[in-house]
Amino acid sequence: MPGTSSSLPVRGVAEGLTAPVLAMVAGETSGDLLAGLLLDGFRARWPNLRAGGIGGPQMVQRGFDAWWPSDKLAVRGYVEVLRHYREIVGIRAQLKQKLLRQRPDIFIGVDAPDFNLDLEAVLKAAGIRTVQFVSPSVWAWRADRVDKIRRSVDHVLCIFPFEPALLAQHGVAATYVGHPLASLIPMRADQAAARRTLDLRQDDLVLAVLPGSRRSEIKYLADRFLRAAALVKRAQAAVRIIIPAVPALRGQIEQAARVAGVLDDIQIVTGQSHTVLAACDVTLIASGTATLEAALFKRPMVIAYRMNWLSWQIMRRKKLQPWVGLPNILCRDFVVPELLQDAATPQALADAVLQWMDAKISAPEKIGALEQRFTALHEELRRDTGKIATDAIQKILEG
């Protein structure tokens, strides 16, 4: 639904003011988090910054005027998008007309490439500067999309170090800004403090279960994740199982736990995913940004994903690399197991989790080697993202 203002100021740097007028679109929880951290950098330079568009609570906390909530775009998969197609296209059409009329100094699309690239193409053609924060993963899926990126945006802010050179080969200007989460998450998390926060004992064996932040992910993953948790509990009776839930999805997770027979054996907390990851020994986790967060917390993990059968058939034909999970993609190796679609059975998931738990006792060097890989990754991704991104935006505005 539209926010409180639903309009941007009619003047910005184009009229000589010191603070630019920005329009932004962030889809889903991870995009909202990234955009919020980006806004911190912008406000450090431009305290009077005005920004509006589509965003979530992290952005709103920083003064963003959310005309529509970001969860309107939180849909993944071809078939799933079709079910929401009319609403999403309607929102984009309304937003396009609003921005063409109000003409912000710059438009920044945060992830959500299926929504943002088409919108950016129209805005760029109309003379509005456009930036995409988080490059579409042309190195993993849909390499043909790079031509669309070139037509749609003036600049790409990349969160992975290898992306600018790849985009430059196709005539796309880009800047590596680091990943904001690498600065937000400490190099060495305080596990003891996290456990105290969650009322866990220091000697507990803790499994974090993260079945996703989208309704469709809960639909396809929660049942299997919780059945796997039941199997882990059967094998390791003392294990503590904790699930950070998006408030709107908590009921679905509780129902899946009830069906799996583990509702009384798990601890569900609202939000607090970073605290949960800091506290756990192992995590069973849905593929997506959360897997990178788990890697930055240096946690052993089992990555899994399931979606509508037809969506899976389409996506796997576009897959360019052997890996799907971000930690494996960035490490260029299967450093953690991936169980996708039909392979993500409760038994297979439980077995993979139990192997990590056994390694804590029988093969601590395996855990140590993984922590070293993730520490190196953390150091590579940690940059002053807000300042670097703001410098790039400043140059685009001046140009």
C-alpha positions as MATLAB code, in Angstrom:
seq = 'MPGTSSSLPVRGVAEGLTAPVLAMVAGETSGDLLAGLLLDGFRARWPNLRAGGIGGPQMVQRGFDAWWPSDKLAVRGYVEVLRHYREIVGIRAQLKQKLLRQRPDIFIGVDAPDFNLDLEAVLKAAGIRTVQFVSPSVWAWRADRVDKIRRSVDHVLCIFPFEPALLAQHGVAATYVGHPLASLIPMRADQAAARRTLDLRQDDLVLAVLPGSRRSEIKYLADRFLRAAALVKRAQAAVRIIIPAVPALRGQIEQAARVAGVLDDIQIVTGQSHTVLAACDVTLIASGTATLEAALFKRPMVIAYRMNWLSWQIMRRKKLQPWVGLPNILCRDFVVPELLQDAATPQALADAVLQWMDAKISAPEKIGALEQRFTALHEELRRDTGKIATDAIQKILEG';
ca = [
       0.000    0.000    0.000;
       1.199    3.524   -0.597;
       3.209    5.117    2.178;
       2.573    8.359    3.966;
       3.818   10.729    1.294;
       3.728    8.809   -2.015;
       5.711   11.595   -3.660;
       9.278   12.831   -3.863;
      10.422   16.446   -3.676;
      10.389   18.069   -7.084;
      13.908   19.453   -6.601;
      17.219   17.751   -6.001;
      20.842   18.150   -7.098;
      19.609   18.872  -10.603;
      18.231   22.133   -9.148;
      21.356   22.895   -7.152;
      20.368   21.453   -3.781;
      23.009   19.707   -1.678;
      21.101   16.467   -1.127;
      19.933   14.309   -4.035;
      16.427   12.969   -4.418;
      16.544    9.188   -4.768;
      14.009    6.609   -5.807;
      14.697    3.027   -4.734;
      13.122   -0.380   -5.097;
      14.125   -3.268   -2.834;
      12.391   -6.617   -2.959;
      12.013   -9.014   -0.020;
      13.839   -9.176    3.303;
      17.424   -9.436    2.057;
      17.026   -6.506   -0.347;
      15.494   -4.395    2.404;
      18.474   -5.143    4.657;
      21.017   -4.285    1.945;
      19.183   -1.104    0.987;
      18.984   -0.033    4.621;
      22.752   -0.369    5.006;
      23.235    1.556    1.762;
      20.998    4.351    3.034;
      23.253    4.652    6.093;
      26.143    5.531    3.790;
      24.053    7.996    1.809;
      22.817    9.812    4.912;
      26.354   10.131    6.262;
      27.117   12.314    3.222;
      23.681   13.792    2.577;
      21.844   14.170    5.922;
      18.857   15.794    4.180;
      18.508   13.025    1.631;
      14.978   12.240    0.468;
      14.199    8.768   -0.835;
      11.008    6.925   -1.705;
       9.731    3.944   -3.642;
       9.345    0.301   -2.613;
      11.002   -0.799    0.615;
      10.723   -2.620    3.895;
      11.136   -1.929    7.616;
      14.943   -1.556    7.523;
      14.605    1.215    4.944;
      11.669    2.849    6.689;
      13.692    3.018    9.927;
      16.157    5.175    8.011;
      13.520    7.641    6.833;
      12.633    5.964    3.543;
       9.115    6.687    2.253;
       7.761    3.228    1.315;
       4.901    3.695   -1.152;
       4.561   -0.103   -1.322;
       6.110   -2.696    1.038;
       9.020   -4.749   -0.273;
       7.285   -8.040    0.523;
       4.995   -7.395   -2.466;
       7.966   -8.476   -4.593;
       9.021  -11.432   -2.405;
       8.214  -14.119   -4.950;
      10.720  -16.585   -6.405;
      10.257  -19.054   -9.259;
       8.644  -18.777  -12.670;
       5.339  -20.403  -11.829;
       5.096  -18.605   -8.483;
       5.602  -15.223  -10.182;
       2.788  -15.977  -12.617;
       0.336  -16.255   -9.716;
       1.212  -12.692   -8.642;
       1.933  -11.335  -12.110;
      -0.976   -8.943  -12.437;
      -0.398   -7.328   -9.049;
       3.369   -6.968   -9.570;
       2.999   -5.560  -13.082;
       0.333   -3.176  -11.820;
       2.650   -1.878   -9.089;
       5.474   -1.413  -11.583;
       3.223    0.482  -13.992;
       2.060    2.843  -11.229;
       5.604    3.351   -9.988;
       6.912    3.994  -13.510;
       4.356    6.728  -14.150;
       5.044    8.315  -10.756;
       8.802    8.405  -11.338;
       8.520    9.683  -14.905;
       6.378   12.484  -13.550;
       8.481   13.302  -10.489;
      11.927   12.636  -12.087;
      14.238   11.816   -9.172;
      17.939   12.585   -9.498;
      18.718    8.902   -9.614;
      16.942    5.546   -9.389;
      18.589    2.677   -7.521;
      17.236   -0.825   -7.952;
      18.313   -3.117   -5.119;
      18.455   -6.725   -6.293;
      14.983   -7.867   -7.610;
      16.297   -7.795  -11.228;
      13.134   -9.179  -12.824;
      11.240   -6.176  -11.489;
      13.953   -3.542  -11.622;
      15.652   -4.012  -14.987;
      12.500   -3.386  -17.028;
      11.700   -0.335  -14.918;
      15.273    0.935  -15.174;
      15.244    0.608  -18.963;
      12.228    2.920  -19.213;
      13.682    5.439  -16.760;
      17.088    5.465  -18.450;
      15.481    6.034  -21.852;
      13.682    9.026  -20.311;
      16.975   10.526  -19.138;
      16.817    9.480  -15.478;
      20.087    8.064  -14.150;
      19.785    4.420  -13.127;
      21.922    2.229  -10.874;
      21.530   -1.426   -9.997;
      22.808   -2.414   -6.542;
      23.594   -6.145   -6.582;
      24.426   -7.390  -10.034;
      22.082   -9.981  -11.499;
      24.018  -13.235  -11.244;
      24.817  -13.587  -14.953;
      27.790  -15.716  -13.878;
      25.439  -18.331  -12.405;
      22.136  -18.040  -14.253;
      20.824  -16.451  -17.472;
      23.998  -15.107  -19.101;
      21.803  -13.605  -21.842;
      20.604  -11.020  -19.311;
      23.842   -9.004  -19.594;
      22.589   -7.223  -22.729;
      19.503   -6.140  -20.817;
      21.677   -4.829  -17.989;
      23.654   -2.686  -20.456;
      20.457   -1.210  -21.899;
      18.876   -0.611  -18.501;
      21.471    0.893  -16.178;
      24.182    3.520  -16.119;
      26.136    1.720  -13.413;
      26.149   -1.467  -11.333;
      27.248   -1.589   -7.692;
      28.671   -5.091   -7.272;
      28.856   -6.992   -4.003;
      31.287   -9.666   -5.235;
      34.861   -8.840   -6.334;
      34.920  -10.732   -9.634;
      31.804   -9.062  -11.072;
      33.086   -5.666  -12.362;
      35.634   -7.267  -14.700;
      33.004   -9.662  -16.027;
      30.528   -6.839  -16.663;
      33.234   -4.658  -18.246;
      33.695   -7.319  -20.920;
      30.137   -6.517  -21.991;
      30.421   -2.747  -21.794;
      28.722   -2.347  -18.407;
      30.257    0.168  -15.971;
      30.506   -1.276  -12.465;
      32.123   -0.734   -9.074;
      32.943   -3.353   -6.446;
      31.577   -2.019   -3.152;
      31.967   -5.102   -0.991;
      29.093   -6.870    0.695;
      27.417   -4.771    3.424;
      26.804   -7.856    5.539;
      30.556   -8.469    5.788;
      30.910   -5.227    7.737;
      27.730   -5.721    9.726;
      28.648   -9.222   10.927;
      31.704   -9.352   13.245;
      34.728  -11.321   12.103;
      34.406  -13.419   15.262;
      30.854  -13.654   16.575;
      30.251  -13.887   20.318;
      28.593  -17.293   20.522;
      28.372  -17.222   24.319;
      26.482  -13.914   24.332;
      24.125  -15.122   21.610;
      23.350  -18.237   23.619;
      22.607  -16.204   26.716;
      20.225  -14.051   24.691;
      18.365  -17.153   23.498;
      18.417  -18.858   26.921;
      20.686  -21.650   25.695;
      23.366  -23.334   27.777;
      26.970  -22.887   26.714;
      27.450  -26.650   26.338;
      24.256  -27.220   24.309;
      24.488  -28.767   20.857;
      22.461  -26.294   18.773;
      20.911  -26.724   15.339;
      19.555  -23.624   13.600;
      16.833  -24.304   11.043;
      16.221  -21.526    8.496;
      13.598  -22.586    5.928;
      13.423  -19.158    4.255;
      11.738  -15.782    4.478;
       9.245  -16.144    1.629;
       5.846  -17.788    1.851;
       6.694  -20.009   -1.136;
       9.898  -21.184    0.567;
       8.010  -22.145    3.702;
       5.508  -23.992    1.526;
       8.158  -26.112   -0.175;
      10.814  -26.398    2.540;
       9.377  -26.132    6.050;
       7.846  -29.606    6.091;
      11.050  -31.302    4.938;
      13.277  -29.211    7.185;
      11.199  -30.008   10.239;
      10.939  -33.687    9.427;
      14.724  -33.646    9.099;
      14.928  -31.900   12.467;
      12.834  -34.692   13.970;
      15.298  -37.253   12.630;
      18.237  -35.295   14.028;
      16.486  -35.106   17.398;
      15.948  -38.855   17.332;
      19.672  -39.435   16.682;
      20.896  -36.696   19.051;
      18.361  -36.442   21.853;
      20.132  -33.540   23.555;
      20.206  -31.269   20.496;
      18.508  -27.880   20.836;
      16.648  -26.843   17.684;
      15.925  -23.164   17.128;
      14.143  -21.436   14.236;
      14.140  -17.683   13.535;
      10.796  -16.904   11.896;
       9.561  -13.951    9.901;
       6.520  -12.803   11.933;
       4.045  -13.264    9.075;
       5.242  -16.839    8.501;
       5.461  -18.062   12.074;
       2.045  -19.732   11.930;
       3.035  -21.776    8.870;
       6.241  -22.885   10.555;
       4.400  -23.894   13.715;
       1.937  -25.921   11.662;
       4.762  -27.708    9.837;
       6.417  -28.440   13.194;
       3.146  -29.799   14.551;
       2.757  -32.118   11.555;
       6.379  -33.250   11.882;
       5.821  -33.976   15.576;
       8.521  -31.619   16.842;
       6.556  -28.556   17.947;
       7.390  -29.277   21.582;
      11.059  -29.927   20.750;
      11.892  -26.684   18.969;
      12.296  -23.066   19.948;
      10.802  -20.558   17.505;
      11.899  -16.941   17.854;
      10.609  -13.955   15.943;
      13.377  -12.564   13.756;
      16.836  -12.647   15.413;
      18.344  -14.696   12.583;
      21.808  -13.282   13.225;
      21.612  -14.113   16.921;
      20.504  -17.635   16.040;
      23.350  -18.098   13.550;
      25.845  -16.796   16.079;
      24.525  -19.232   18.693;
      24.319  -22.412   16.632;
      26.788  -25.202   15.937;
      25.256  -26.216   12.593;
      22.517  -24.783   10.407;
      20.089  -26.352    7.974;
      19.355  -23.447    5.674;
      17.492  -22.448    2.519;
      19.647  -21.333   -0.402;
      19.827  -17.541   -0.638;
      21.390  -14.586    1.131;
      21.021  -16.356    4.490;
      23.676  -18.890    3.427;
      26.179  -16.065    2.990;
      25.239  -14.777    6.442;
      25.875  -18.248    7.857;
      29.271  -18.308    6.133;
      30.169  -14.923    7.630;
      29.286  -16.379   11.030;
      31.697  -19.250   10.093;
      29.030  -21.914   10.673;
      28.921  -25.388    9.113;
      25.746  -25.666    7.095;
      23.596  -27.846    4.885;
      22.075  -25.877    2.015;
      18.789  -27.018    0.517;
      16.143  -25.724   -1.852;
      12.888  -26.826   -3.424;
      10.395  -25.032   -5.640;
       7.557  -25.718   -8.028;
       8.538  -28.575  -10.369;
       8.151  -26.554  -13.561;
      10.118  -23.615  -12.145;
      12.909  -26.022  -11.235;
      13.006  -27.521  -14.727;
      13.331  -24.047  -16.251;
      15.967  -22.825  -13.799;
      18.250  -25.820  -13.921;
      18.515  -25.486  -17.722;
      19.847  -21.958  -17.207;
      22.369  -22.974  -14.565;
      25.974  -22.123  -15.552;
      27.931  -23.441  -12.567;
      27.932  -26.648  -10.542;
      27.061  -24.742   -7.344;
      23.882  -23.027   -6.202;
      24.695  -21.945   -2.651;
      26.575  -18.640   -2.348;
      29.309  -19.984   -0.023;
      30.157  -22.675   -2.570;
      29.991  -20.262   -5.511;
      32.317  -17.793   -3.816;
      34.729  -20.490   -2.625;
      34.553  -22.196   -6.040;
      34.155  -25.554   -4.339;
      31.593  -27.703   -2.548;
      32.762  -26.604    0.899;
      29.286  -27.370    2.280;
      26.693  -29.853    0.984;
      23.834  -28.795   -1.284;
      20.642  -30.857   -1.483;
      18.274  -29.526   -4.128;
      14.753  -30.379   -5.203;
      14.152  -34.160   -5.035;
      17.502  -34.723   -3.318;
      16.300  -32.641   -0.358;
      14.618  -35.524    1.458;
      14.240  -35.347    5.246;
      16.575  -38.314    5.671;
      19.271  -36.864    3.404;
      19.054  -33.500    5.133;
      19.268  -35.090    8.569;
      22.223  -37.262    7.563;
      24.143  -34.231    6.262;
      23.448  -32.283    9.462;
      24.537  -35.207   11.625;
      27.802  -35.517    9.687;
      28.696  -31.947   10.692;
      27.718  -32.672   14.292;
      29.857  -35.803   14.330;
      32.769  -33.804   12.862;
      32.768  -31.517   15.908;
      33.998  -34.493   17.926;
      35.656  -36.873   15.472;
      37.096  -34.456   12.884;
      37.533  -30.969   14.391;
      40.130  -30.222   11.723;
      37.311  -30.347    9.135;
      35.398  -27.667   11.060;
      38.602  -25.640   11.431;
      39.344  -25.791    7.701;
      35.835  -24.581    6.896;
      36.193  -21.705    9.360;
      39.468  -20.693    7.662;
      37.798  -20.655    4.227;
      34.930  -18.555    5.535;
      37.290  -16.167    7.336;
      39.187  -15.539    4.090;
      35.880  -14.972    2.311;
      34.778  -12.549    5.029;
      37.978  -10.513    4.664;
      37.560  -10.358    0.884;
      33.976   -9.099    1.115;
      34.525   -6.573    3.912;
      34.780   -3.041    2.536;
      33.418    0.380    3.487;
      30.406   -0.328    1.296;
      28.412    2.764    2.201;
      31.260    5.170    1.387;
      32.379    3.396   -1.799;
      28.794    3.239   -3.069;
      28.183    6.873   -2.155;
      31.371    7.920   -3.991;
      30.155    6.087   -7.093;
      26.695    7.656   -6.864;
      28.288   11.113   -6.425;
      30.293   10.663   -9.642;
      27.196    9.553  -11.541;
      25.266   12.589  -10.290;
      28.095   14.928  -11.250;
      28.470   13.288  -14.649;
];
